[in-house]
Structures are given as structure tokens and as C-alpha cells.
Amino acid sequence: MDLNSLRQFLVVARLEHLSHAADELHVAQPSLSRTIARLESELRTP
């Protein structure tokens, strides 16, 4: 887990939409999805 992943998670949580968060973060949506999936795996929670 790194700070960038947590920052991205916060944007997703705030916007409640992966595509909108990806646009705001200027990253590809599949990349953001993988980041969130990694966090879920590390924290063992969906």
C-alpha cells in the first residue's frame, strides 16, 4: 500500500464512480480499477 493508492481510493470514494475518478486523476480507468483491486486484496475487504 502506498500513498498514491490511498489518494486514488479517496477520489473514487468521494466521486463514487471509477470512470469519473479516473478522469479527475488523469489515469486510465483499467489502471485505477487494478489499484483499487490491489488495495481490496491487501486489506482483505471489498
N, C-alpha and C positions, 0 to 999 in steps of 0.2 A: 504494500500500500504506500502510495506517495501523495504528496500534497496536490499535485496536478489532478490525480484521480479523484481526490476528495472535492476539489474545486469543481470538477466536471459533474460529479454527483450532485453537488448543491445546486448547480444550474438546472439539471434535469428535475430535481425535486421541486424547485421553485416554479419552473415552467410546466411541469407535469406532462412533457411531450418530448420524446427523444429528437425528433426532426427539428423542432424549434430550438432546442438546446444546442444541437449540432450547428445550426445556422449561427446562433449567437456566439458560440465558441470558435467558429471558423474551422471546424473539423468535419470529416466525413461521418455520416450517420453510422455506417457499419463499424467504424473505429470506436466511436463513442459507445455503441452497444457492447463491443468487446470489453471496453474499460469497465462498464457497469457490471457485466457478467463476471469479470475477474474480481471485482470488489465483492459481489454476492458470494462468490466461491470462497474468498479469503475470510469473509465474515460469517459464512455458513448460514446465510439468510437470503431469501428472495427480495 
